[in-house]
């Protein structure tokens, strides 16, 4: 699994109003830096929820999304980095 960083790691916003497309990235690396399971939400450009998932404490995962889809989490402990697969 090889990828290139497309931007800086930042804390996810904690509401749909603070959600991010992470630079219109289609692939995003997510890391739960906390010690509690946290809910993650993907919403479309009109702020409608597409889906949710729980990230366990310390978990790392990747999400593929449309460029205009936005991500937010239940807590700023969820860190996200836009990536490009290589």
DSSP file (Angstrom, degrees, kcal/mol; ACC not computed):
  #  RESIDUE AA STRUCTURE BP1 BP2  ACC     N-H-->O    O-->H-N    N-H-->O    O-->H-N    TCO  KAPPA ALPHA  PHI   PSI    X-CA   Y-CA   Z-CA
    1    1 A X              0   0    0      0, 0.0     2,-0.4     0, 0.0    84,-0.0   0.000 360.0 360.0 360.0 107.6    0.0    0.0    0.0
    2    2 A X        +     0   0    0      2,-0.0    84,-2.3     0, 0.0     2,-0.3  -0.963 360.0 161.5-123.4 133.0    1.8    3.1   -1.3
    3    3 A X  E     -A   85   0A   0     -2,-0.4     2,-0.4    82,-0.3    82,-0.2  -0.968  28.9-132.0-145.6 160.3    0.5    6.6   -1.3
    4    4 A X  E     -A   84   0A   0     80,-3.4    80,-2.5    -2,-0.3     2,-0.3  -0.892  30.6-111.8-112.0 145.0    1.7   10.2   -1.6
    5    5 A X  E     -A   83   0A   0     -2,-0.4    78,-0.2    78,-0.2     3,-0.1  -0.571  26.0-175.4 -74.7 136.1    0.7   13.0    0.7
    6    6 A X        -     0   0    0     76,-3.0     2,-0.3    -2,-0.3    77,-0.2   0.517  66.3 -14.0-106.9 -11.7   -1.5   15.6   -1.0
    7    7 A X  S    S-     0   0    0     75,-0.9    -1,-0.2     0, 0.0     2,-0.1  -0.958  86.3 -56.9-171.5-176.6   -1.7   18.0    2.0
    8    8 A X        -     0   0    0     -2,-0.3    74,-0.4     1,-0.1     2,-0.3  -0.438  52.1-106.1 -79.8 150.8   -1.2   18.5    5.7
    9    9 A X        +     0   0    0     72,-0.2     2,-0.3    -2,-0.1    72,-0.2  -0.617  48.4 174.4 -73.1 131.5   -2.8   16.3    8.4
   10   10 A X  E     -B   80   0A   0     70,-2.5    70,-3.1    -2,-0.3     2,-0.2  -0.957  35.9 -98.2-138.4 156.6   -5.6   18.3   10.2
   11   11 A X  E     -B   79   0A   0     -2,-0.3    68,-0.2    68,-0.2    65,-0.1  -0.517  45.1-112.7 -70.9 139.5   -8.2   17.6   12.7
   12   12 A X        -     0   0    0     66,-3.0    66,-0.2    63,-0.2    60,-0.1  -0.430  31.9-107.5 -68.6 146.4  -11.6   16.9   11.3
   13   13 A X        -     0   0    0     58,-0.5    60,-2.9     5,-0.3    62,-0.2  -0.308  21.8-134.2 -64.7 161.2  -14.4   19.4   11.9
   14   14 A X  S    S+     0   0    0     58,-0.2     2,-0.3    60,-0.1    -1,-0.1   0.201  80.1  37.3-111.0  15.9  -17.0   18.3   14.4
   15   15 A X  S >  S-     0   0    0      1,-0.1     3,-1.1     0, 0.0     4,-0.2  -0.970  87.4-105.0-153.9 164.0  -20.2   19.3   12.5
   16   16 A X  G >  S+     0   0    0     -2,-0.3     3,-1.0     1,-0.3    31,-0.1   0.834 120.9  59.2 -62.8 -30.2  -21.4   19.3    8.9
   17   17 A X  G 3  S+     0   0    0      1,-0.2    -1,-0.3    30,-0.0    55,-0.0   0.744 111.5  40.1 -68.4 -22.3  -20.9   23.1    8.9
   18   18 A X  G <  S+     0   0    0     -3,-1.1    -5,-0.3     2,-0.1    -1,-0.2   0.231  90.7 126.6-107.3  10.6  -17.2   22.6    9.8
   19   19 A X    <   -     0   0    0     -3,-1.0     2,-0.3    -4,-0.2    53,-0.2  -0.199  45.4-147.6 -67.4 161.6  -16.7   19.6    7.4
   20   20 A X  B     -E   71   0B   0     51,-1.8    51,-2.7    -7,-0.1    -2,-0.1  -0.964  26.2-152.3-134.2 148.4  -13.9   19.5    4.8
   21   21 A X     >  -     0   0    0     -2,-0.3     4,-1.1    49,-0.2    48,-0.1   0.464  47.5-127.3 -87.9  -5.4  -13.4   18.1    1.4
   22   22 A X  T >4 S-     0   0    0      1,-0.2     3,-0.7     2,-0.2    -2,-0.0   0.957  76.0 -38.8  52.9  57.3   -9.7   18.0    2.3
   23   23 A X  T 34 S-     0   0    0      1,-0.2    -1,-0.2     2,-0.1     3,-0.1   0.818 106.9 -65.2  68.7  32.5   -8.6   20.0   -0.8
   24   24 A X  T 34 S+     0   0    0      1,-0.2    -1,-0.2    43,-0.2    -2,-0.2   0.785  88.4 167.6  59.2  28.3  -11.2   18.2   -3.1
   25   25 A X    <<  -     0   0    0     -4,-1.1    -1,-0.2    -3,-0.7    44,-0.1  -0.452  34.8-156.3 -72.6 144.2   -9.2   15.0   -2.5
   26   26 A X  S    S+     0   0    0     57,-0.2    39,-2.8     1,-0.2     2,-0.4   0.611  82.9  48.4 -93.4 -15.2  -10.9   11.7   -3.5
   27   27 A X  E     -DC  64  83A   0     56,-0.5    56,-2.6    37,-0.2     2,-0.4  -0.993  67.7-178.5-129.0 130.1   -8.8    9.6   -1.1
   28   28 A X  E     -DC  63  82A   0     35,-2.4    35,-2.4    -2,-0.4     2,-0.4  -0.992  19.7-143.5-132.8 131.1   -8.3   10.5    2.6
   29   29 A X  E     -DC  62  81A   0     52,-3.1    52,-2.3    -2,-0.4     2,-0.4  -0.795  23.0-163.2 -89.7 133.3   -6.3    8.8    5.3
   30   30 A X  E     -DC  61  80A   0     31,-3.4    31,-2.3    -2,-0.4     2,-0.4  -0.950  10.0-175.8-123.4 140.2   -8.0    8.9    8.7
   31   31 A X  E     -DC  60  79A   0     48,-2.4    48,-3.1    -2,-0.4     2,-1.0  -0.994  21.0-144.7-137.5 127.2   -6.5    8.3   12.1
   32   32 A X  E     - C   0  78A   0     27,-2.4    26,-1.8    -2,-0.4    46,-0.2  -0.808  18.9-178.8 -90.0 102.2   -8.2    8.2   15.5
   33   33 A X        +     0   0    0     44,-2.4    -1,-0.1    -2,-1.0    45,-0.1   0.496  54.7  83.5 -81.4  -3.1   -5.6    9.8   17.8
   34   34 A X  S    S-     0   0    0      2,-0.2    24,-0.5    43,-0.1     4,-0.1  -0.199  83.1-119.6 -93.1-175.3   -7.8    9.4   20.9
   35   35 A X  S    S+     0   0    0     22,-0.2     2,-0.4     2,-0.1    22,-0.2   0.146  89.3  73.6-110.6  16.4   -8.5    6.5   23.3
   36   36 A X  S    S-     0   0    0     20,-0.1    -2,-0.2    19,-0.0    22,-0.2  -0.973  89.1-103.8-129.8 143.3  -12.2    6.4   22.6
   37   37 A X        -     0   0    0     -2,-0.4     2,-0.4    20,-0.1    19,-0.2  -0.421  43.6-161.0 -60.6 140.5  -14.1    5.1   19.6
   38   38 A X  E     -F   55   0B   0     17,-2.4    17,-3.2    -2,-0.1     2,-0.3  -0.979  15.7-122.9-133.3 142.4  -15.4    8.0   17.4
   39   39 A X  E     -F   54   0B   0     -2,-0.4    35,-2.6    15,-0.2     2,-0.4  -0.635  23.6-162.1 -82.6 137.6  -18.1    8.4   14.8
   40   40 A X  E     -FG  53  73B   0     13,-3.3    13,-2.1    -2,-0.3     2,-0.4  -0.956   4.6-161.8-119.8 139.1  -17.0    9.7   11.3
   41   41 A X  E     -FG  52  72B   0     31,-3.3    31,-2.3    -2,-0.4     2,-0.5  -0.971   9.7-159.4-126.7 138.1  -19.5   11.1    8.8
   42   42 A X  E     -FG  51  71B   0      9,-2.7     8,-3.2    -2,-0.4     9,-1.6  -0.972  19.4-179.4-111.6 128.9  -19.3   11.6    5.1
   43   43 A X  E     -FG  49  70B   0     27,-2.8    27,-3.3    -2,-0.5     6,-0.2  -0.903  23.0-119.9-125.9 153.8  -21.7   14.2    3.6
   44   44 A X    >   -     0   0    0      4,-2.6     3,-2.0    -2,-0.3    25,-0.1  -0.204  45.3 -84.6 -83.3-177.2  -22.3   15.4    0.1
   45   45 A X  T 3  S+     0   0    0      1,-0.3    -1,-0.1     2,-0.1    24,-0.1   0.707 129.4  55.8 -63.9 -20.9  -22.0   19.0   -1.1
   46   46 A X  T 3  S-     0   0    0      2,-0.1    -1,-0.3     0, 0.0     3,-0.1   0.188 120.7-107.5 -96.5  17.0  -25.6   19.8    0.0
   47   47 A X  S <  S+     0   0    0     -3,-2.0     2,-0.5     1,-0.2    -2,-0.1   0.658  71.7 144.5  68.9  19.6  -24.7   18.6    3.6
   48   48 A X        -     0   0    0      1,-0.0    -4,-2.6   -32,-0.0    -1,-0.2  -0.776  56.1-112.5 -88.8 129.8  -26.8   15.4    3.3
   49   49 A X  E     -F   43   0B   0     -2,-0.5    -6,-0.3    -6,-0.2     3,-0.1  -0.417  31.5-178.7 -64.7 128.0  -25.2   12.4    5.1
   50   50 A X  E     -     0   0B   0     -8,-3.2     2,-0.3     1,-0.4    -7,-0.2   0.818  64.1 -37.0 -89.5 -42.5  -24.0    9.7    2.7
   51   51 A X  E     -F   42   0B   0     -9,-1.6    -9,-2.7     2,-0.0    -1,-0.4  -0.983  49.2-139.2-174.0 166.2  -22.8    7.4    5.5
   52   52 A X  E     +F   41   0B   0     -2,-0.3     2,-0.3   -11,-0.2   -11,-0.2  -0.929  15.2 177.3-134.8 159.3  -21.2    7.0    8.9
   53   53 A X  E     -F   40   0B   0    -13,-2.1   -13,-3.3    -2,-0.3     2,-0.5  -0.977  27.0-118.3-155.5 159.0  -18.6    4.7   10.5
   54   54 A X  E     -F   39   0B   0     -2,-0.3     2,-0.6   -15,-0.2   -15,-0.2  -0.879  17.6-153.7-104.4 133.2  -16.9    4.2   13.8
   55   55 A X  E     -F   38   0B   0    -17,-3.2   -17,-2.4    -2,-0.5     3,-0.1  -0.926  18.5-134.8-103.1 124.0  -13.1    4.5   14.1
   56   56 A X    >   -     0   0    0     -2,-0.6     3,-2.3   -19,-0.2   -24,-0.3  -0.311  42.0 -75.7 -69.9 159.0  -11.7    2.5   17.0
   57   57 A X  T 3  S+     0   0    0      1,-0.3   -22,-0.2   -22,-0.2    -1,-0.2  -0.357 121.3   8.7 -57.8 131.4   -9.1    4.2   19.2
   58   58 A X  T 3  S+     0   0    0    -26,-1.8    -1,-0.3   -24,-0.5   -25,-0.1   0.402  96.2 145.9  79.1  -2.2   -5.8    4.2   17.4
   59   59 A X    <   -     0   0    0     -3,-2.3   -27,-2.4   -28,-0.1     2,-0.4  -0.400  33.1-161.1 -73.5 143.6   -7.3    3.0   14.1
   60   60 A X  E     +D   31   0A   0    -29,-0.2     2,-0.3    -2,-0.1   -29,-0.2  -0.985  21.7 155.8-119.3 134.0   -6.1    4.1   10.7
   61   61 A X  E     -D   30   0A   0    -31,-2.3   -31,-3.4    -2,-0.4     2,-0.4  -0.939  31.7-129.2-148.0 170.6   -8.3    3.7    7.6
   62   62 A X  E     -D   29   0A   0     -2,-0.3     2,-0.4   -33,-0.2   -33,-0.2  -0.958  14.4-159.8-125.0 143.9   -8.7    5.2    4.2
   63   63 A X  E     -D   28   0A   0    -35,-2.4   -35,-2.4    -2,-0.4     2,-0.5  -0.986   6.4-153.0-124.3 134.6  -11.9    6.6    2.6
   64   64 A X  E     +D   27   0A   0     -2,-0.4     2,-0.3   -37,-0.2   -37,-0.2  -0.919  32.0 157.9-101.2 131.0  -12.5    7.1   -1.1
   65   65 A X        -     0   0    0    -39,-2.8     2,-0.1    -2,-0.5    -2,-0.0  -0.895  45.5 -84.0-144.0 168.5  -15.0    9.8   -1.8
   66   66 A X    >   -     0   0    0     -2,-0.3     3,-1.3     1,-0.1   -42,-0.1  -0.450  47.6-108.5 -72.4 156.1  -16.2   12.2   -4.5
   67   67 A X  T 3  S+     0   0    0      1,-0.3   -43,-0.2    -2,-0.1    -1,-0.1   0.829 118.8  45.1 -56.1 -35.4  -14.2   15.4   -4.7
   68   68 A X  T 3  S+     0   0    0    -44,-0.1    -1,-0.3     2,-0.1     2,-0.1   0.533  87.9 108.4 -91.0  -5.7  -17.1   17.5   -3.3
   69   69 A X    <   -     0   0    0     -3,-1.3     2,-0.3   -48,-0.1   -25,-0.2  -0.431  58.8-146.6 -69.9 148.0  -18.0   15.1   -0.5
   70   70 A X  E     - G   0  43B   0    -27,-3.3   -27,-2.8    -2,-0.1     2,-0.4  -0.851   5.0-147.4-120.9 152.3  -17.0   16.3    3.0
   71   71 A X  E     +EG  20  42B   0    -51,-2.7   -51,-1.8    -2,-0.3   -58,-0.5  -0.949  20.5 162.9-121.0 137.4  -15.9   14.6    6.1
   72   72 A X  E     - G   0  41B   0    -31,-2.3   -31,-3.3    -2,-0.4     2,-0.3  -0.961  16.9-151.5-143.8 165.6  -16.5   15.5    9.8
   73   73 A X  E     - G   0  40B   0    -60,-2.9   -33,-0.2    -2,-0.3     3,-0.1  -0.856  30.8-111.4-135.6 166.1  -16.2   13.5   13.0
   74   74 A X  S    S+     0   0    0    -35,-2.6     2,-0.3    -2,-0.3   -34,-0.1   0.631 104.3  20.7 -72.5 -13.6  -17.7   13.4   16.5
   75   75 A X  S >  S-     0   0    0    -36,-0.3     3,-1.6   -62,-0.2   -63,-0.2  -0.992  75.8-120.0-154.7 149.1  -14.4   14.7   17.9
   76   76 A X  T 3  S+     0   0    0     -2,-0.3   -64,-0.2     1,-0.3   -43,-0.1   0.472  98.4  88.1 -71.5  -0.6  -11.3   16.6   16.7
   77   77 A X  T 3   +     0   0    0    -66,-0.1   -44,-2.4   -45,-0.1     2,-0.7   0.689  67.6  91.8 -68.3 -16.9   -9.2   13.6   17.7
   78   78 A X  E <   - C   0  32A   0     -3,-1.6   -66,-3.0   -46,-0.2     2,-0.4  -0.718  67.4-164.0 -80.6 117.9   -9.9   12.2   14.2
   79   79 A X  E     -BC  11  31A   0    -48,-3.1   -48,-2.4    -2,-0.7     2,-0.4  -0.834   3.3-163.5-106.4 141.1   -7.1   13.4   12.0
   80   80 A X  E     -BC  10  30A   0    -70,-3.1   -70,-2.5    -2,-0.4     2,-0.4  -0.959  10.7-173.9-130.6 143.9   -7.3   13.4    8.3
   81   81 A X  E     - C   0  29A   0    -52,-2.3   -52,-3.1    -2,-0.4     2,-0.2  -0.990  25.6-128.7-134.7 124.3   -4.7   13.7    5.5
   82   82 A X  E     - C   0  28A   0     -2,-0.4   -76,-3.0   -74,-0.4   -75,-0.9  -0.550  38.3-178.9 -70.4 136.9   -5.5   13.9    1.8
   83   83 A X  E     -AC   5  27A   0    -56,-2.6   -56,-0.5   -78,-0.2     2,-0.4  -0.886  27.1-144.5-134.6 163.5   -3.5   11.3   -0.2
   84   84 A X  E     -A    4   0A   0    -80,-2.5   -80,-3.4    -2,-0.3     2,-0.2  -0.999  26.7-126.3-127.3 126.9   -2.9   10.1   -3.7
   85   85 A X  E      A    3   0A   0     -2,-0.4   -82,-0.3   -82,-0.2   -58,-0.0  -0.509 360.0 360.0 -72.5 139.4   -2.4    6.4   -4.3
   86   86 A X              0   0    0    -84,-2.3   -83,-0.2    -2,-0.2    -1,-0.1   0.366 360.0 360.0-127.1 360.0    0.8    5.6   -6.2
